[in-house]
Amino acid sequence: MHFQMNTNQEDELGPFRRFLRKRLKGWMLRHQLPSNFWIHMVGIPMAIAGVVCLFSLPLGLWWVGVAMLVFGYFLQWIGHCWEGNDVGEWAAIKRLLG
């Protein structure tokens, strides 16, 4: 996918939409391989569902949420290994530290 906007269109966007568009563009650049993109389409919802399960399931089933969260992140890590770049959180930490 390729996003392109002319200057007039970008000026019409609010600051929040410009922020989101910039993040989406960066995300798409780091997920160009179809296999990486699609493994993220499974891993991201799984990790989010894991967090939801962690806080909504009975205490005896806490491990289900943790397992979903860990496996969802593991899938994303595999995708980044295929792509040859860092996972998003690690890349952000590296940017902050220089």
BELBEL-V563618 format. One record per residue. N is the residue number from 1. D_CENTER is the distance of its C-alpha to the mean C-alpha in Angstrom with 1 decimal. Layout:
N&D_CENTER, N&D_CENTER
This chain:
1&16.3, 2&17.9, 3&18.1, 4&21.3, 5&23.1, 6&26.5, 7&27.3, 8&29.0, 9&26.0, 10&23.8, 11&26.6, 12&26.6, 13&23.0, 14&22.8, 15&21.1, 16&18.2, 17&17.6, 18&18.0, 19&15.4, 20&12.8, 21&14.2, 22&13.8, 23&10.2, 24&9.6, 25&12.2, 26&10.7, 27&7.3, 28&9.9, 29&12.1, 30&9.9, 31&9.5, 32&13.1, 33&14.5, 34&14.7, 35&14.4, 36&11.1, 37&9.8, 38&11.6, 39&10.8, 40&7.1, 41&8.9, 42&10.8, 43&8.8, 44&6.2, 45&9.5, 46&11.5, 47&10.0, 48&10.4, 49&13.8, 50&14.6, 51&14.6, 52&16.6, 53&18.9, 54&19.4, 55&20.9, 56&22.6, 57&24.2, 58&27.6, 59&27.8, 60&29.0, 61&25.8, 62&23.4, 63&22.7, 64&21.1, 65&18.3, 66&17.9, 67&18.1, 68&15.4, 69&13.0, 70&14.1, 71&14.1, 72&10.6, 73&9.4, 74&12.3, 75&11.3, 76&8.1, 77&10.6, 78&13.0, 79&11.1, 80&10.9, 81&14.5, 82&15.4, 83&14.0, 84&15.6, 85&13.2, 86&11.6, 87&8.3, 88&6.6, 89&8.7, 90&11.6, 91&11.6, 92&11.8, 93&14.6, 94&16.3, 95&16.5, 96&17.9, 97&20.4, 98&21.4
